[in-house]
């Protein structure tokens, strides 16, 4: 389990243990943590990535939503999972992943999305080998047509980050995206935010 996931799990166990007497357990803390993002985004890009095998990265994201990139129209957050494979050469490899348990508010209405899938062909790990140094950059796009605030809309969320820290076990970077409403002639709602994820 990723380091961030372990922290979240431990927190959930402590909260459940404090409930007692049949009280409802408090909800687990959100997957995105601003202090974790600050610490992980400060890590330098890794130069010592694994040359084989794979890893699962887990964490969270948060994004503010503005209409035409000006007027506030909501905020969402959720969990992130990415599965990466490594290689011993410069190559671009596909990745797997998803955003899950997305919640928040959009145009005054609650948002609850179980899973936002990776758009086919929109996730990759670009590996670059220079002598003994191995670097990697992750880009991924998630999206689907959904019912949001009473209308069918297209939600797209993009992330990008170098693999960071020792062994490239961390990701942290910007979140961007749009919410488009048919017939797509109006200005979109624009998403801006951050994400972080770690691997064991």
Secondary structure, DSSP 8 states (H G I E B T S, - for coil): --HHHHHHHHHHHHHHHHH-TT--------S--HHHHHHHHTS-B-SB--SS-EEEEEEEEEEEEEETTTEEEEEEEEEEEEEEE--SSSEEEE-EEEEEEEEEEETTEEEEEEEEEEEEEEEEEEEEEETTEEEEEEEEEEEEEEEETTEEEEEEEEEEEE-BSGGG-EEEEEEEEEEEETT--S--EEEEEEEEEE--
